[in-house]
């Protein structure tokens, strides 16, 4: 098994507002709280957490993941539901044999109908949703320990 030393944790639009954005849905933890939680969980693993509201930037980071063969935890946020360009970029990563775990804080299937579709899930390695910040923690455990 490959030893994982670095994980890209990529976050899409509006997730920079975590902490104050609909706390009843997304909880009160900020992205920085999530970053420190992940870093504490996996010592020796470089947690490279990034957020953007820009689809092109997110796609560029996925290209970087292919080139560097860096496993990815991806919360595509609203791009989940409609961005075929993002889906194609995720496919580039997983087709190269590099894992991408799609995560969501909420359970989109328990919410509005438009959130029930993910155009990303079909090319992701796996999907974890509905556990708040725990979705990221479970994804990291899977990438690092395979558990
Ligand atoms: C989300 C769910 C999406 O439907 C929504 O657009 C988000 C966050 C989640 O983490 O629960 O921005 O990806």
Backbone and ligand atoms as CSV (ligand in chain L), in Angstrom:
chain,resi,resn,atom,element,x,y,z
A,1,UNK,N,N,0.849,-1.210,0.000
A,1,UNK,CA,C,0.000,0.000,0.000
A,1,UNK,C,C,0.881,1.254,0.000
A,2,UNK,N,N,0.482,2.237,-0.817
A,2,UNK,CA,C,1.249,3.486,-0.881
A,2,UNK,C,C,1.091,4.273,0.416
A,3,UNK,N,N,2.201,4.812,0.924
A,3,UNK,CA,C,2.114,5.646,2.121
A,3,UNK,C,C,1.709,7.059,1.700
A,4,UNK,N,N,0.634,7.550,2.306
A,4,UNK,CA,C,0.126,8.881,1.955
A,4,UNK,C,C,0.811,9.919,2.846
A,5,UNK,N,N,1.472,10.884,2.238
A,5,UNK,CA,C,2.161,11.917,3.019
A,5,UNK,C,C,1.520,13.294,2.832
A,6,UNK,N,N,0.640,13.392,1.825
A,6,UNK,CA,C,0.016,14.683,1.545
A,6,UNK,C,C,-1.367,14.439,0.987
A,7,UNK,N,N,-2.334,15.241,1.442
A,7,UNK,CA,C,-3.702,15.142,0.939
A,7,UNK,C,C,-4.177,16.542,0.577
A,8,UNK,N,N,-4.767,16.668,-0.594
A,8,UNK,CA,C,-5.399,17.938,-0.986
A,8,UNK,C,C,-6.852,17.899,-0.514
A,9,UNK,N,N,-7.262,18.892,0.225
A,9,UNK,CA,C,-8.649,18.971,0.700
A,9,UNK,C,C,-9.259,20.190,0.020
A,10,UNK,N,N,-10.005,19.939,-1.049
A,10,UNK,CA,C,-10.468,21.024,-1.923
A,10,UNK,C,C,-11.941,21.337,-1.670
A,11,UNK,N,N,-12.225,22.606,-1.557
A,11,UNK,CA,C,-13.574,23.059,-1.193
A,11,UNK,C,C,-14.074,24.093,-2.190
A,12,UNK,N,N,-15.317,23.896,-2.633
A,12,UNK,CA,C,-15.908,24.774,-3.625
A,12,UNK,C,C,-16.643,25.970,-3.036
A,13,UNK,N,N,-17.529,26.562,-3.842
A,13,UNK,CA,C,-18.096,27.871,-3.535
A,13,UNK,C,C,-18.884,27.960,-2.235
A,14,UNK,N,N,-18.708,29.081,-1.586
A,14,UNK,CA,C,-19.413,29.483,-0.362
A,14,UNK,C,C,-18.927,28.758,0.887
A,15,UNK,N,N,-18.016,27.801,0.728
A,15,UNK,CA,C,-17.547,27.076,1.915
A,15,UNK,C,C,-16.569,27.918,2.735
A,16,UNK,N,N,-16.114,29.040,2.161
A,16,UNK,CA,C,-15.318,29.982,2.962
A,16,UNK,C,C,-16.178,30.642,4.049
A,17,UNK,N,N,-17.503,30.508,3.926
A,17,UNK,CA,C,-18.393,31.121,4.914
A,17,UNK,C,C,-18.801,30.122,6.012
A,18,UNK,N,N,-18.220,28.934,5.999
A,18,UNK,CA,C,-18.572,27.954,7.040
A,18,UNK,C,C,-18.333,28.553,8.411
A,19,UNK,N,N,-19.196,28.194,9.334
A,19,UNK,CA,C,-19.105,28.776,10.682
A,19,UNK,C,C,-20.309,29.670,10.896
A,20,UNK,N,N,-20.585,30.488,9.876
A,20,UNK,CA,C,-21.745,31.383,9.976
A,20,UNK,C,C,-22.790,31.097,8.898
A,21,UNK,N,N,-22.425,30.327,7.863
A,21,UNK,CA,C,-23.371,30.026,6.778
A,21,UNK,C,C,-24.317,28.909,7.218
A,22,UNK,N,N,-25.618,29.214,7.290
A,22,UNK,CA,C,-26.631,28.215,7.657
A,22,UNK,C,C,-26.104,27.193,8.673
A,23,UNK,N,N,-25.767,27.661,9.877
A,23,UNK,CA,C,-25.161,26.738,10.855
A,23,UNK,C,C,-26.045,25.549,11.203
A,24,UNK,N,N,-27.376,25.731,11.038
A,24,UNK,CA,C,-28.282,24.607,11.333
A,24,UNK,C,C,-28.117,23.484,10.304
A,25,UNK,N,N,-27.566,23.823,9.134
A,25,UNK,CA,C,-27.338,22.810,8.090
A,25,UNK,C,C,-25.873,22.351,8.096
A,26,UNK,N,N,-24.960,23.330,8.209
A,26,UNK,CA,C,-23.540,23.023,7.994
A,26,UNK,C,C,-22.706,23.010,9.274
A,27,UNK,N,N,-23.341,23.322,10.429
A,27,UNK,CA,C,-22.585,23.323,11.676
A,27,UNK,C,C,-21.864,24.643,11.895
A,28,UNK,N,N,-21.125,24.720,12.979
A,28,UNK,CA,C,-20.484,25.990,13.349
A,28,UNK,C,C,-18.971,25.954,13.163
A,29,UNK,N,N,-18.451,24.816,12.719
A,29,UNK,CA,C,-17.006,24.749,12.505
A,29,UNK,C,C,-16.620,25.490,11.225
A,30,UNK,N,N,-15.508,26.208,11.306
A,30,UNK,CA,C,-14.996,26.904,10.122
A,30,UNK,C,C,-14.090,25.939,9.342
A,31,UNK,N,N,-13.715,26.359,8.141
A,31,UNK,CA,C,-12.785,25.527,7.365
A,31,UNK,C,C,-11.454,25.392,8.090
A,32,UNK,N,N,-11.047,26.450,8.784
A,32,UNK,CA,C,-9.791,26.380,9.541
A,32,UNK,C,C,-9.915,25.365,10.677
A,33,UNK,N,N,-11.097,25.310,11.321
A,33,UNK,CA,C,-11.323,24.278,12.354
A,33,UNK,C,C,-11.179,22.883,11.734
A,34,UNK,N,N,-11.729,22.724,10.541
A,34,UNK,CA,C,-11.665,21.407,9.881
A,34,UNK,C,C,-10.216,21.072,9.538
A,35,UNK,N,N,-9.485,22.075,9.050
A,35,UNK,CA,C,-8.073,21.838,8.715
A,35,UNK,C,C,-7.294,21.386,9.938
A,36,UNK,N,N,-7.486,22.101,11.082
A,36,UNK,CA,C,-6.704,21.689,12.263
A,36,UNK,C,C,-7.150,20.332,12.782
A,37,UNK,N,N,-8.453,20.016,12.682
A,37,UNK,CA,C,-8.926,18.696,13.110
A,37,UNK,C,C,-8.248,17.602,12.270
A,38,UNK,N,N,-8.178,17.806,10.965
A,38,UNK,CA,C,-7.571,16.797,10.085
A,38,UNK,C,C,-6.080,16.659,10.364
A,39,UNK,N,N,-5.418,17.797,10.587
A,39,UNK,CA,C,-3.976,17.761,10.857
A,39,UNK,C,C,-3.710,17.001,12.154
A,40,UNK,N,N,-4.591,17.176,13.156
A,40,UNK,CA,C,-4.417,16.491,14.439
A,40,UNK,C,C,-4.670,14.990,14.297
A,41,UNK,N,N,-5.544,14.618,13.372
A,41,UNK,CA,C,-5.898,13.202,13.174
A,41,UNK,C,C,-4.782,12.422,12.509
A,42,UNK,N,N,-4.039,13.093,11.646
A,42,UNK,CA,C,-3.073,12.364,10.819
A,42,UNK,C,C,-1.722,13.056,10.875
A,43,UNK,N,N,-0.981,12.794,11.957
A,43,UNK,CA,C,0.333,13.432,12.053
A,43,UNK,C,C,1.222,12.794,10.976
A,44,UNK,N,N,2.062,13.611,10.401
A,44,UNK,CA,C,2.923,13.104,9.327
A,44,UNK,C,C,2.281,13.251,7.955
A,45,UNK,N,N,1.015,13.662,7.926
A,45,UNK,CA,C,0.368,13.898,6.630
A,45,UNK,C,C,0.180,15.406,6.465
A,46,UNK,N,N,0.668,15.922,5.357
A,46,UNK,CA,C,0.514,17.338,5.062
A,46,UNK,C,C,-0.914,17.564,4.540
A,47,UNK,N,N,-1.703,18.316,5.330
A,47,UNK,CA,C,-3.096,18.596,4.952
A,47,UNK,C,C,-3.115,19.935,4.213
A,48,UNK,N,N,-3.262,19.860,2.898
A,48,UNK,CA,C,-3.245,21.071,2.074
A,48,UNK,C,C,-4.701,21.436,1.755
A,49,UNK,N,N,-5.306,22.224,2.649
A,49,UNK,CA,C,-6.735,22.561,2.502
A,49,UNK,C,C,-6.881,23.887,1.771
A,50,UNK,N,N,-7.698,23.884,0.742
A,50,UNK,CA,C,-7.913,25.085,-0.067
A,50,UNK,C,C,-9.399,25.277,-0.321
A,51,UNK,N,N,-9.765,26.531,-0.582
A,51,UNK,CA,C,-11.167,26.834,-0.926
A,51,UNK,C,C,-11.168,27.863,-2.035
A,52,UNK,N,N,-12.120,27.716,-2.949
A,52,UNK,CA,C,-12.285,28.727,-3.996
A,52,UNK,C,C,-13.752,28.844,-4.379
A,53,UNK,N,N,-14.113,30.028,-4.839
A,53,UNK,CA,C,-15.454,30.230,-5.388
A,53,UNK,C,C,-15.420,30.153,-6.920
A,54,UNK,N,N,-14.257,29.795,-7.457
A,54,UNK,CA,C,-13.996,29.872,-8.888
A,54,UNK,C,C,-13.820,28.459,-9.462
A,55,UNK,N,N,-14.701,28.083,-10.371
A,55,UNK,CA,C,-14.682,26.738,-10.961
A,55,UNK,C,C,-13.338,26.447,-11.649
A,56,UNK,N,N,-12.810,27.435,-12.364
A,56,UNK,CA,C,-11.555,27.225,-13.098
A,56,UNK,C,C,-10.406,26.926,-12.137
A,57,UNK,N,N,-10.401,27.632,-11.018
A,57,UNK,CA,C,-9.321,27.415,-10.049
A,57,UNK,C,C,-9.400,26.002,-9.463
A,58,UNK,N,N,-10.623,25.575,-9.160
A,58,UNK,CA,C,-10.823,24.232,-8.601
A,58,UNK,C,C,-10.359,23.169,-9.608
A,59,UNK,N,N,-10.667,23.371,-10.860
A,59,UNK,CA,C,-10.248,22.430,-11.909
A,59,UNK,C,C,-8.721,22.411,-12.022
A,60,UNK,N,N,-8.109,23.569,-11.923
A,60,UNK,CA,C,-6.634,23.653,-11.961
A,60,UNK,C,C,-6.006,22.861,-10.825
A,61,UNK,N,N,-6.620,22.912,-9.647
A,61,UNK,CA,C,-6.091,22.156,-8.501
A,61,UNK,C,C,-6.217,20.650,-8.730
A,62,UNK,N,N,-7.286,20.236,-9.409
A,62,UNK,CA,C,-7.433,18.800,-9.708
A,62,UNK,C,C,-6.375,18.359,-10.725
A,63,UNK,N,N,-6.048,19.221,-11.674
A,63,UNK,CA,C,-4.962,18.898,-12.615
A,63,UNK,C,C,-3.646,18.739,-11.853
A,64,UNK,N,N,-3.468,19.607,-10.867
A,64,UNK,CA,C,-2.257,19.520,-10.031
A,64,UNK,C,C,-2.214,18.169,-9.303
A,65,UNK,N,N,-3.386,17.718,-8.835
A,65,UNK,CA,C,-3.464,16.430,-8.123
A,65,UNK,C,C,-3.062,15.276,-9.046
A,66,UNK,N,N,-3.466,15.347,-10.315
A,66,UNK,CA,C,-3.066,14.298,-11.271
A,66,UNK,C,C,-1.550,14.302,-11.418
A,67,UNK,N,N,-0.984,15.483,-11.669
A,67,UNK,CA,C,0.450,15.573,-11.965
A,67,UNK,C,C,1.293,15.143,-10.770
A,68,UNK,N,N,0.852,15.522,-9.552
A,68,UNK,CA,C,1.635,15.201,-8.356
A,68,UNK,C,C,1.182,13.879,-7.732
A,69,UNK,N,N,0.141,13.270,-8.308
A,69,UNK,CA,C,-0.445,12.036,-7.771
A,69,UNK,C,C,-0.804,12.180,-6.291
A,70,UNK,N,N,-1.486,13.265,-5.990
A,70,UNK,CA,C,-1.894,13.555,-4.611
A,70,UNK,C,C,-3.355,13.182,-4.410
A,71,UNK,N,N,-3.659,12.325,-3.416
A,71,UNK,CA,C,-5.054,11.988,-3.133
A,71,UNK,C,C,-5.848,13.230,-2.733
A,72,UNK,N,N,-7.149,13.192,-3.053
A,72,UNK,CA,C,-7.989,14.384,-2.868
A,72,UNK,C,C,-9.233,14.063,-2.049
A,73,UNK,N,N,-9.541,14.954,-1.113
A,73,UNK,CA,C,-10.866,15.010,-0.487
A,73,UNK,C,C,-11.516,16.249,-1.099
A,74,UNK,N,N,-12.679,16.058,-1.727
A,74,UNK,CA,C,-13.294,17.162,-2.484
A,74,UNK,C,C,-14.708,17.412,-2.007
A,75,UNK,N,N,-14.956,18.636,-1.530
A,75,UNK,CA,C,-16.341,19.081,-1.337
A,75,UNK,C,C,-16.639,20.074,-2.456
A,76,UNK,N,N,-17.305,19.620,-3.504
A,76,UNK,CA,C,-17.525,20.494,-4.660
A,76,UNK,C,C,-18.619,21.530,-4.417
A,77,UNK,N,N,-19.291,21.479,-3.245
A,77,UNK,CA,C,-20.377,22.408,-2.901
A,77,UNK,C,C,-21.404,22.425,-4.038
A,78,UNK,N,N,-21.907,23.591,-4.422
A,78,UNK,CA,C,-22.981,23.620,-5.428
A,78,UNK,C,C,-22.526,23.119,-6.796
A,79,UNK,N,N,-21.212,23.159,-7.092
A,79,UNK,CA,C,-20.728,22.617,-8.381
A,79,UNK,C,C,-21.091,21.133,-8.521
A,80,UNK,N,N,-21.242,20.453,-7.368
A,80,UNK,CA,C,-21.634,19.039,-7.356
A,80,UNK,C,C,-22.773,18.755,-8.312
A,81,UNK,N,N,-23.722,19.690,-8.326
A,81,UNK,CA,C,-25.012,19.405,-8.941
A,81,UNK,C,C,-25.089,19.718,-10.432
A,82,UNK,N,N,-24.067,20.429,-10.958
A,82,UNK,CA,C,-24.201,20.815,-12.372
A,82,UNK,C,C,-22.906,20.974,-13.151
A,83,UNK,N,N,-21.756,20.863,-12.513
A,83,UNK,CA,C,-20.537,21.183,-13.265
A,83,UNK,C,C,-19.943,19.958,-13.952
A,84,UNK,N,N,-20.250,19.832,-15.248
A,84,UNK,CA,C,-19.658,18.729,-16.029
A,84,UNK,C,C,-18.152,18.937,-16.187
A,85,UNK,N,N,-17.719,20.199,-16.187
A,85,UNK,CA,C,-16.281,20.459,-16.301
A,85,UNK,C,C,-15.551,19.935,-15.066
A,86,UNK,N,N,-16.181,20.100,-13.915
A,86,UNK,CA,C,-15.576,19.585,-12.687
A,86,UNK,C,C,-15.578,18.059,-12.701
A,87,UNK,N,N,-16.684,17.490,-13.156
A,87,UNK,CA,C,-16.754,16.019,-13.261
A,87,UNK,C,C,-15.619,15.483,-14.138
A,88,UNK,N,N,-15.407,16.129,-15.281
A,88,UNK,CA,C,-14.354,15.662,-16.184
A,88,UNK,C,C,-12.978,15.779,-15.528
A,89,UNK,N,N,-12.778,16.825,-14.724
A,89,UNK,CA,C,-11.489,16.999,-14.039
A,89,UNK,C,C,-11.304,15.922,-12.965
A,90,UNK,N,N,-12.386,15.580,-12.259
A,90,UNK,CA,C,-12.303,14.512,-11.252
A,90,UNK,C,C,-11.980,13.190,-11.949
A,91,UNK,N,N,-12.594,12.963,-13.110
A,91,UNK,CA,C,-12.330,11.730,-13.862
A,91,UNK,C,C,-10.860,11.626,-14.271
A,92,UNK,N,N,-10.253,12.777,-14.594
A,92,UNK,CA,C,-8.822,12.766,-14.930
A,92,UNK,C,C,-8.003,12.210,-13.775
A,93,UNK,N,N,-8.396,12.594,-12.565
A,93,UNK,CA,C,-7.632,12.182,-11.375
A,93,UNK,C,C,-7.846,10.698,-11.111
A,94,UNK,N,N,-9.105,10.281,-11.064
A,94,UNK,CA,C,-9.378,8.886,-10.701
A,94,UNK,C,C,-8.927,7.929,-11.815
A,95,UNK,N,N,-9.016,8.367,-13.074
A,95,UNK,CA,C,-8.536,7.506,-14.167
A,95,UNK,C,C,-7.026,7.315,-14.103
A,96,UNK,N,N,-6.338,8.269,-13.464
A,96,UNK,CA,C,-4.883,8.136,-13.283
A,96,UNK,C,C,-4.567,7.244,-12.077
A,97,UNK,N,N,-5.617,6.730,-11.422
A,97,UNK,CA,C,-5.400,5.832,-10.286
A,97,UNK,C,C,-5.196,6.560,-8.972
A,98,UNK,N,N,-5.510,7.856,-8.965
A,98,UNK,CA,C,-5.370,8.661,-7.741
A,98,UNK,C,C,-6.772,8.839,-7.141
A,99,UNK,N,N,-6.949,8.495,-5.842
A,99,UNK,CA,C,-8.296,8.565,-5.279
A,99,UNK,C,C,-8.824,9.982,-5.077
A,100,UNK,N,N,-10.117,10.131,-5.331
A,100,UNK,CA,C,-10.833,11.376,-5.003
A,100,UNK,C,C,-12.066,10.965,-4.207
A,101,UNK,N,N,-12.151,11.411,-2.962
A,101,UNK,CA,C,-13.344,11.132,-2.159
A,101,UNK,C,C,-14.193,12.395,-2.124
A,102,UNK,N,N,-15.430,12.275,-2.619
A,102,UNK,CA,C,-16.398,13.385,-2.596
A,102,UNK,C,C,-17.002,13.431,-1.196
A,103,UNK,N,N,-16.992,14.603,-0.575
A,103,UNK,CA,C,-17.591,14.724,0.755
A,103,UNK,C,C,-18.611,15.869,0.781
A,104,UNK,N,N,-19.587,15.709,1.664
A,104,UNK,CA,C,-20.547,16.772,1.938
A,104,UNK,C,C,-20.795,16.814,3.434
A,105,UNK,N,N,-20.919,18.013,3.942
A,105,UNK,CA,C,-21.243,18.188,5.363
A,105,UNK,C,C,-22.660,17.717,5.634
A,106,UNK,N,N,-23.582,18.189,4.798
A,106,UNK,CA,C,-24.985,17.795,4.921
A,106,UNK,C,C,-25.221,16.523,4.111
A,107,UNK,N,N,-26.431,15.987,4.210
A,107,UNK,CA,C,-26.822,14.862,3.350
A,107,UNK,C,C,-27.689,15.435,2.227
A,108,UNK,N,N,-27.107,15.684,1.057
A,108,UNK,CA,C,-27.861,16.339,-0.011
A,108,UNK,C,C,-29.137,15.584,-0.395
A,109,UNK,N,N,-29.155,14.274,-0.184
A,109,UNK,CA,C,-30.335,13.477,-0.554
A,109,UNK,C,C,-31.525,13.748,0.355
A,110,UNK,N,N,-31.277,14.327,1.507
A,110,UNK,CA,C,-32.355,14.646,2.438
A,110,UNK,C,C,-32.800,16.098,2.287
A,111,UNK,N,N,-32.305,16.762,1.216
A,111,UNK,CA,C,-32.596,18.192,1.048
A,111,UNK,C,C,-33.377,18.431,-0.257
A,112,UNK,N,N,-33.281,19.642,-0.801
A,112,UNK,CA,C,-34.052,19.989,-1.993
A,112,UNK,C,C,-33.721,19.032,-3.149
A,113,UNK,N,N,-34.705,18.852,-4.051
A,113,UNK,CA,C,-34.553,17.898,-5.162
A,113,UNK,C,C,-33.310,18.185,-6.010
A,114,UNK,N,N,-32.981,19.478,-6.226
A,114,UNK,CA,C,-31.834,19.754,-7.107
A,114,UNK,C,C,-30.530,19.250,-6.523
A,115,UNK,N,N,-30.515,19.021,-5.187
A,115,UNK,CA,C,-29.283,18.528,-4.554
A,115,UNK,C,C,-29.170,17.003,-4.617
A,116,UNK,N,N,-30.210,16.337,-5.110
A,116,UNK,CA,C,-30.179,14.870,-5.130
A,116,UNK,C,C,-29.274,14.336,-6.234
A,117,UNK,N,N,-28.988,15.192,-7.229
A,117,UNK,CA,C,-28.095,14.778,-8.314
A,117,UNK,C,C,-26.680,15.255,-8.037
A,118,UNK,N,N,-25.732,14.326,-8.133
A,118,UNK,CA,C,-24.318,14.711,-8.158
A,118,UNK,C,C,-23.751,14.264,-9.487
A,119,UNK,N,N,-23.203,15.222,-10.250
A,119,UNK,CA,C,-22.579,14.844,-11.520
A,119,UNK,C,C,-21.148,14.356,-11.281
A,120,UNK,N,N,-20.700,14.460,-10.034
A,120,UNK,CA,C,-19.327,14.091,-9.676
A,120,UNK,C,C,-19.237,12.642,-9.179
A,121,UNK,N,N,-20.282,12.186,-8.464
A,121,UNK,CA,C,-20.198,10.886,-7.771
A,121,UNK,C,C,-19.821,9.729,-8.686
A,122,UNK,N,N,-20.302,9.772,-9.928
A,122,UNK,CA,C,-20.068,8.662,-10.854
A,122,UNK,C,C,-18.612,8.463,-11.229
A,123,UNK,N,N,-17.775,9.474,-11.002
A,123,UNK,CA,C,-16.348,9.322,-11.316
A,123,UNK,C,C,-15.473,9.437,-10.070
A,124,UNK,N,N,-16.116,9.669,-8.910
A,124,UNK,CA,C,-15.348,9.724,-7.654
A,124,UNK,C,C,-15.011,8.309,-7.200
A,125,UNK,N,N,-14.008,8.194,-6.359
A,125,UNK,CA,C,-13.659,6.880,-5.798
A,125,UNK,C,C,-14.723,6.447,-4.801
A,126,UNK,N,N,-15.240,7.408,-4.038
A,126,UNK,CA,C,-16.288,7.132,-3.068
A,126,UNK,C,C,-16.905,8.429,-2.607
A,127,UNK,N,N,-17.995,8.312,-1.857
A,127,UNK,CA,C,-18.748,9.492,-1.418
A,127,UNK,C,C,-19.090,9.337,0.064
A,128,UNK,N,N,-18.874,10.408,0.839
A,128,UNK,CA,C,-19.250,10.411,2.261
A,128,UNK,C,C,-20.024,11.701,2.517
A,129,UNK,N,N,-21.242,11.571,3.031
A,129,UNK,CA,C,-22.092,12.753,3.197
A,129,UNK,C,C,-22.927,12.636,4.463
A,130,UNK,N,N,-23.171,13.786,5.071
A,130,UNK,CA,C,-24.165,13.843,6.133
A,130,UNK,C,C,-23.605,13.820,7.541
A,131,UNK,N,N,-22.285,13.821,7.681
A,131,UNK,CA,C,-21.688,13.718,9.013
A,131,UNK,C,C,-20.995,15.003,9.449
A,132,UNK,N,N,-21.374,16.135,8.871
A,132,UNK,CA,C,-20.730,17.395,9.215
A,132,UNK,C,C,-19.239,17.295,8.930
A,133,UNK,N,N,-18.437,17.899,9.814
A,133,UNK,CA,C,-16.986,17.846,9.621
A,133,UNK,C,C,-16.478,16.405,9.669
A,134,UNK,N,N,-17.262,15.531,10.294
A,134,UNK,CA,C,-16.906,14.111,10.348
A,134,UNK,C,C,-16.802,13.478,8.970
A,135,UNK,N,N,-17.505,14.023,7.978
A,135,UNK,CA,C,-17.393,13.481,6.611
A,135,UNK,C,C,-15.941,13.595,6.126
A,136,UNK,N,N,-15.291,14.726,6.448
A,136,UNK,CA,C,-13.893,14.922,6.044
A,136,UNK,C,C,-12.981,13.956,6.819
A,137,UNK,N,N,-13.297,13.782,8.118
A,137,UNK,CA,C,-12.459,12.929,8.976
A,137,UNK,C,C,-12.522,11.479,8.491
A,138,UNK,N,N,-13.720,11.026,8.152
A,138,UNK,CA,C,-13.877,9.658,7.646
A,138,UNK,C,C,-13.142,9.484,6.319
A,139,UNK,N,N,-13.215,10.499,5.467
A,139,UNK,CA,C,-12.519,10.426,4.169
A,139,UNK,C,C,-11.010,10.339,4.383
A,140,UNK,N,N,-10.504,11.134,5.312
A,140,UNK,CA,C,-9.056,11.108,5.575
A,140,UNK,C,C,-8.635,9.739,6.113
A,141,UNK,N,N,-9.437,9.186,7.037
A,141,UNK,CA,C,-9.112,7.859,7.590
A,141,UNK,C,C,-9.043,6.837,6.465
A,142,UNK,N,N,-9.956,6.917,5.526
A,142,UNK,CA,C,-9.968,5.969,4.411
A,142,UNK,C,C,-8.707,6.139,3.545
A,143,UNK,N,N,-8.345,7.382,3.263
A,143,UNK,CA,C,-7.182,7.602,2.409
A,143,UNK,C,C,-5.892,7.177,3.075
A,144,UNK,N,N,-5.794,7.466,4.384
A,144,UNK,CA,C,-4.521,7.262,5.066
A,144,UNK,C,C,-4.375,5.830,5.584
A,145,UNK,N,N,-5.467,5.316,6.135
A,145,UNK,CA,C,-5.368,3.993,6.771
A,145,UNK,C,C,-6.126,2.925,6.016
A,146,UNK,N,N,-6.948,3.335,5.061
A,146,UNK,CA,C,-7.765,2.349,4.352
A,146,UNK,C,C,-8.835,1.761,5.252
A,147,UNK,N,N,-9.311,2.566,6.216
A,147,UNK,CA,C,-10.347,2.075,7.140
A,147,UNK,C,C,-11.530,3.043,7.148
L,1,LIG,C1,C,-22.613,20.833,0.351
L,1,LIG,C2,C,-24.003,20.494,-0.202
L,1,LIG,C3,C,-24.296,21.284,-1.475
L,1,LIG,O1,O,-25.600,20.988,-1.934
L,1,LIG,C4,C,-24.231,22.770,-1.196
L,1,LIG,O2,O,-24.399,23.496,-2.386
L,1,LIG,C5,C,-22.987,23.183,-0.486
L,1,LIG,C6,C,-22.440,22.325,0.552
L,1,LIG,C7,C,-22.357,20.145,1.712
L,1,LIG,O3,O,-21.192,20.104,2.116
L,1,LIG,O4,O,-23.295,19.703,2.370
L,1,LIG,O5,O,-22.465,24.276,-0.710
L,1,LIG,O6,O,-21.642,20.360,-0.577
